Amino acid sequence: MQSSTKSLGFTGKLNHIGESIFSKMTALANLHQAINLSQGFPDFAVDPKLVCLVNHYMEKGNNQYAPMAGALALREKLCELTNAQHGCNYQADREITITAGATQAIATALAASIREGDEVIVFSPAYDSYIPMIELNGGTAITVKLAHPSYAIDWEQFKLLLNHRTKMIILNTPHNPSGAVWQDEDYQKLQEFVRNSNILILADEVYEHIVFNGAQHRSVRAYPVLAERSFVVGSLGKTTHSTGWKVGYCMAPAALMKEFQKLHQFQVFSVNHPMQLALADYLGQINLSEIGAFYGEKQAFLENLIIKHTAFKPLASFGSYFQLFDYSAISEQKDLEFCQWLCTEKGVAGIPLSPFYLIPDNTKTIRFCFAKNKATIEAAIERLAKL
């Protein structure tokens, strides 16, 4: 049978959304054999101990469905670590769900919360899945522009955008793409605004263990007024350098988690079982506080070489896999054009900043990922030094 979507008069709910900038730049990098500092994935191996643990649980026969909420051992370990770090009291039996990556957790939290006519405040630049998922569920994204180059929050602007239609606020710390982190005063401000309201919070904290340069990760989980209304999303892929495994989690008070799980059970039902069991064991064997120093060394390595050998100007980064760089001394091109040129002509792929905005911005800033082997970074700098 031959047919076309045109003949059916079909358009999808997100027909105005194209391929993500991450997929585009990675495809362009592959086509031109460029060094890929665009998409946020490590190019170094997962710890062999973790791989052995996965094999152990596969060989042991844990290859069928995990419980819908996730393997109990992993839920218990994550609650134990969270409660110790942030002074809270999440319960493994009713306040956490293991998800198919953090993006699924974000999508499920939004689908459980947002209805037609609701407004969701988003701080921009913002990770590219937030706004499409808000729109898919009938909501409207209201953006608060972060101050360039510090990417600090303008709380006066935020205050002006709050109204009776505000259903949710999405925050992301450590922040992708800027590497900024929330300070205690930011959380105190947010508490003032949402106290005695029904506003929900979606806290994207996927880089929670990847902080450096003297920064500290603070979580909404440490602030009771915020925690009581928050879906908190984490990523075990980011924490253990295994982004391709797509294992994340969502924590929330029991009443919110109950609604979250109603959708989760029909979206994916459960997540890779042997990997969950392996991760539970592995998290009990490693020191999570060492992860920030590991990535901080990589960030400093990239920044120092950039300063020494190129005309890029680094912006401060305190967390995540990423650092932003000002290229205004190199080119007058808009950021997308510059990234395409850099990839096709110079053999290094970065990410333009403008796709992270609802209204495109042109700060002549691009993002590089430093979650790479030193050899990869050195090879990229060798090419960038020729600019």
C-alpha positions, 0 to 999 in steps of 0.5 A: 500500500502506498500513501503519503502524509500529504494525502491524509492531510496529516501534520504531527503535534510538533510538525513545526519542530525539526531535527535537534541541533545536537543530531545535526551537528553530530551528523555534520561532524561524522560527514566531515570527519570533524572532532566532535565537541558538540554533543554531550557524551564522553568518548572514554570508556565506562569503568570496567568494574561497572561493565563487569557488574552488568555482565554479572547480573545478566548472567545471573538471569536478571533479564526480565522486567524490572519493577515498574518503579525501578529495581528496589536496590537502586531506588534505595541507594539513590534515596540513601545518597540523596538524603545524606547529601541534602538532609532530606528524607525521600522514601524508596517505596513511594518517592522515586522512579527509575526512568529511561534517561532523564529526558523521559523523566522530564517528559513524564513530569510535564505530561503529568502536570501541564494542561491546556492554558497552563504557563511554564516559566523556563530560564533561557538559554534552555535545554532543547526538550523543555519547550517542545514538551510543554507545547505538546501538553498544551502549555505555553513556555514563558522564558526568563532570559539569563544575563550574558555572560554570567547567566545569572537570574534576573529575579525582577524579570521573573517576578513580572512573569508570574501570574495565575496561569503559572503552573510550573517553573523549570530550573536546571543546575548545573546549567546546560549550556552555560555551566552556571550553578544556582546559589543559595540566594537563588533558592531563597528568592524562589521560595519567596515567590512560590510559598503559599502557591500551587506552583510546581517545580521541575528541577533538572539536576542531571549534572548534580555530581559534576561541579568544580572550580570551587562550586557547590551543587545545591538542590531543591531537595534541601529546601522544604518549601521547594521540595514539597512541590518539586519533581527532581530529575537525575541522570545515572548516565551522566554520573557514571559516564554511560550516557548511552544506557539511558538510565535516569530517575525522578524524585518527588513527594508521594502525591506527585510521584503517584501521578508521575507513575500513572503515566510512566507505566504506560510510556515505558513501564520499566527500565533495563533491569541488569543495568539498574542492579549493577548501578546500585552496587556500583554507586555503593563502591565509588566516591561521588565527590570525586566526579567533580574533580575528574571533570574539573581537570578536563574543563581546565585542560580545555580552557588553558589550551584554548587561551594559549593557542586560540582567539576564543574567549572562555566564559566561566564554567562551574558544572556540567560537561560544557563550557561556552566560548566567545568567538567574536575576535574570530568571526562576525558570522552568526553562531549557527553559520560559524559552527557549520563553517568551523565543522566543515572547514576546520574540522571541529564541531561545536554547538551554537547557543541560539537554538537554546533560546525561544527567541534566537540570541546572537551573543557570538557564543558557542558551546564545547563539550570537554567530557573527552579524552585529553588526546581528543581535546589536544587534537581539536585545539591543534585544528582551532589554533590554525584559525 
